[in-house]
Each structure stands twice: as C-alpha cells, then as structure tokens.
Amino acid sequence: MEKVGSLAEQVNSQLSHSNTAAKVVHEISPVLLEQSTSEGLKSAYRGYRNAIVTGVKIRIPYILQSVIYALIFQTPSEIKKVRFVIKQMFHHSKNLASFVAIYKLITYICRNYLNVRNGLDALLAGFVGGSIAFGESKGISGAVNNQIVLYLFARGIDGGLKALATKGYIPEIMDISTPNGFRLFAGFSLALVLYLTDHQPRALKSGFMSTMKYLYHESNDGTMSVPINFAPFVTFITICLLLGYWFPQFRLENVLQRVDDAMTWENIKEFMSSFF
C-alpha cells in the first residue's frame, strides 16, 4: 500500500508539473509560437489599432480639462492650449501605433524567418521601432515623444532592476520595488538631479530648471512672507509636520484620511442644505 501511495504521489507530482508547464507555455506562447504570414499581419494590425485606442484614452482627460478651462476663462491662451492637446492626442496615437506595428512585424520576421528569439528579437525590434516611431525630438511630436520615452525609461529601469535582483545578478536591496531599494533609488535620483542643478544646469531642460531655480536658488534671499493665496496650504502642512512627529493623529496622512472619511455624499448634501 505504501508503494501504491508513493506511486500515486509521484503521478500527481508529474501531473502538477505538467499543468504548470502547460500554463507557462500558454502564457508565453503568443510571442513564441510560429505564425503564418496572415496571422502575423493580423497581429500587427490589431496592435496598431489597440495603440491608437490607447493613445486616445490617455489624452482624452487632458483635452476635457483644457476645454473646461477654456470655457471658464475664455482667454486666447486657453483656447490655444485646447488645440495643442488635441494635436498631442493625434501625435501620441500615431507614434504609438507606428511603433507597435513595426515592433510586431520585425519580431514576426525574426521568429519565423531568421530564427532570432529568446529576447534578442524583442531587443532588436524595440530598438528599430523606438528609433523610428519615437525618435523625433522637435515640435509637438517631439514633445509627446519626450514624455513617452522618459516614462518608459523609468519603467524600464524599475523592471530591469527588479528582474536582475530576482535572478540574483544584483543585491536584493537594489530592487526598487522593495522599501529599502526604493529609498536608495530616491536618494540617488535626487542626488543626481541636485548635482546637475548646482554644477551642470545646462544639462537640464529649461522648463525643469526654472522650477529648480525657484526652489533652490531664488530662496537664497528675498522676502520671508508667504504668498497670501498659498498661506492656508503652507500653514496646514507645517502644522502637520511639526505636530505629527510627536502626535500620530496629526500626521498628514491621518488628517487627510479623517477628512476623506467625512466627505460622504450624505454629509455633503447636509452641508449644502444648510445654505439653501
């Protein structure tokens, strides 16, 4: 009986491994299995279509926001901004769609005709597609590309460090998805930016550098008063910082949580009814 039980356990173990393997194959099969020419072209088209939809979804909220501002303020600058963000939406969708289509076509060729796989296909297609679709650095398209590429670079660093830490190539503390890893990453990022601010300011974008000047250079002298429009915010945050150190209930996150809990629809209606 013991032998039968042992045999059953081995069979169950093998079935479990087989199911796991099948699951893994199912998860990665879309990028590894052979595709016919028809399926490869269909896949590229579907990716192209989905990219346009994604670009529109990402930019629509900014368009709605700018339209609301234009209706409220009715200034030429706000109306100009509406036109600008609409153009951004079309450039975002076009560039992203171009990249996805190029990427899918190149990976199809690599996997089905050149036998280039195991990640090299993704690296090659990503480099070629990225340099073509997102390589423009001038005009509205360039502004959109700058936002996308910097965002993707940050995501790539995040994922790359996590993957290297998972495989044991770098210490786990360098995985920025962990609390200690992110703290180190935050320290390194701010150290680099502040070094450039003080010693290599021309290396930073002018718009970003103007903010850094306001924070770190213009605060070296001048008035000690707080702009009247921002006085409530400065006072509130300062009180939370000072009292929150000794009294947890005054920490910013705890105060905001209590305010958030109190802002129910019933309480808002009750508050509004007191005025009408």
N, C-alpha and C positions, 0 to 999 in steps of 0.2 A: 504493500500500500504506500509505503514511504517513497518507493521508486516511482509509482504512478503519480503521486503528488508532486514529486520533483520534476517529472517529465511534463506535467501539466503547467507547472510554474515556468519551465523553460519555453513551452509553446506560447504561453501568454506573454512572456517577455519578448519573444520574437515578434509576435503579432503587434505588441505595443511599439517596438522599434520600427516595424514596417509601416504602421499607421503614422508614426511621427515622420518617417522619411517621406511617405506619400504626401503628408501635409506640407513639408518643406518644399518638395518638388512642385506641389500645386501653387505655393506662394511665389516661387521664383520662376515658374515655367513661362510666364508671359515674356520674359526677356531672354530666355534660353532656348526654347523650342524652335525648331525650323519653321519658317513661314513661307508660304507661297508668295509669288510676286503680287497677286491680287490682295492677299491678306496684309502684306507689308504696306501697300499703298493705302488700303483702307485704314490701317492703324495710324499712318501718318496723317491722313485726313481727319480722323476722329480726334487725334491730339491737337491738330491745327484748330479745329472747331472749338474744342474744350478750352484752348488757350484764349481765344477771343472772348468766350463767355467769362472766363476768369478775369481777364483784364477789365471788362466792363463792370463786373461785380465789385472789383477792388476800387474802381474810380468813381462809381455812381454816388457813394456817400459824399465825396468831396464836391461833386457837381451840385448836389442838392444843398449842401451847406453854403456854397458860393452863391447859388440862386437866392437863398433866403437872405443872405447878407445884402445882395444887390437890391432885393425888394424893400428891405428895411432902410438902407442908407441911400439908395438911388444915386450913387456917385459914379462918375466915369471909370474910376479905378476898380470899383467892384464889378461893374459890367464887363470891363476888360478881363478881370480875373475869371469870370464865368466862361468867356471864350477860351481862355488859356487852359482851364482844367478840362474843358471838353476836348481840346486838341490833345492834351495829355492822355486822356482815355483812349483815343484812337491810336496814338503812337504806342502806348503801353500794350494794347491788344495786338497791334500789327507786329511789334517786335517780339513779343512772347510767342505769338502764333508762328512766326517765321522760325524762331529757334526750335520750337517743339517739332515742327515738320522736318527741318534739317537734321535734328538730332535723331529722329526716328528713322529717316531714310538712310543716314550714314550707319547707324547701328544695324539696320537690316542688311545693308551691303556687307558690313564687317562680319556678321554672324553667319550669313548664308553663302557668301561668295569668297571671302578672304580668310575665313576660319579664325578671325580675331575675336577672342572672347575673354572671359574671366576678368572683366573690369577694364581691360585695355580699350575695348570698343566704346565704353562709356566715356573714358577719358578723352579719346580721340574725337568722338562725336561732340562731346561737350565743349572742347576747345575750339573746334572749327565752327560749330553753331554759335557759340558765345561770341567769338570774334566777329562773325558776320552779322548776327542779329542784334547784338548789344554793343558793338564796337564803336558806334557813332558817339562822339563826345560833344557835338556842337548843337545849338538850337534846342527846340523843345524835346526832340527825340533824345538828344544828349542828356538833358536834364532828367528825363524819365529813366534812361539807362543808368545814370549815375546812382539814382535811388535804388534801382533794382539790383545792380551789381554789388553795391556796398552792403545791401541787406543780405544777398546770397553769400557774400564773402564771410559775413559774420556768422551766418548759419553753417557755412562750410567749416569754419574754424571750430565752432561748437561741436558739430557732429564728428569732425576729424579727431579732435582731442578725446572725445568720448570713445570712439572706435579704437584708437591707439591704446587708451587706458584699459579697455575691456580685453584687448588681446595681449596685454602685458608689455607692450613696447615702451610705455612711459609710466611713471609712478601714478597710482590711482588719484593722488592728490591733485594732479593736473587735469583731471576730468572736471570741467567747469559745470557739469550738471550736479555735482556734489557741493554742499555748503562751503567747505574749505577750498575746493577748487575754484568756485566762483569768486570767493573773496580774494584769492590770489590773482585771478584774471582781472577783477575790478581794479585792484591796486596797480597791476602792470599797465592796464589801459589808461588810467588817469595819470600815472607817472609819465607815460609816453606823450600824451596829449599836452600836459603842462610843461614838459621839457620843450616841446616844439613851440608852444605858446611864448615862452620866455626867451628861447635861444634860436629858433628857426621859424619865425612867424610866417614867412613867405611860403612855407611848405603846406600851410593850411588854407582851406578855402576862405575867401574874403568874408562871405556871409557868416561862416562859423567863427572866424577870427574876430569879427565885430562883437559877437556875444562874449567871447573870451576877454576882449579888452574891457568891456563893460564890467565883467565880474572881477577881474584881477588887476587891471591897470588903472581904470578910472576910479577905483575905490581907494587908491593910494592917497588921495586928497579930496577936498571938496566938502560939501555940506554933510552934517550928521543927521539931518531931518529925513523923515520917511515921506515919500510922495503920498499925499492925502488919500488918493484913490486906493492905495495899497496898504494903508495903515491897519485896517482890520485883519488882513492876512498876516502881516508881519507880527502883530500883537498876538494873535491866536497861536501861530506856530511857535513863537518864542516862549509863550507860557507853557505850551505842551512840552517843549524841550527842557525847560528849567524844572517844572514840577514833576514831569514824567520820570525823571531819574530816581526820585525818592518815592513817588506815589504812582503805582502802575495804572490806577484808574484815570490818570491824567495823560497817559501816553497817547500820542496822536492816533494810533490805530484803534485804541479802545474808545476814545472820544468819538471818532468817526463812526465806529460800529454802533454806538448807542444812538447817534443821530440817524444812522441808516435804519436801525430797527424802529425808530419812532416815526419815520416817514412812510407810514402806510397810507393807502388810499382813503381809508376811513378818517384818519387823523387830518389829512389834507382837506377833505371835504368839511370836516368840523371846523377847521381853522378858517376856511374861506367863508363858511356860513356866518361867522361872527362879523363879517364886513358887509353882508348883504341881507 
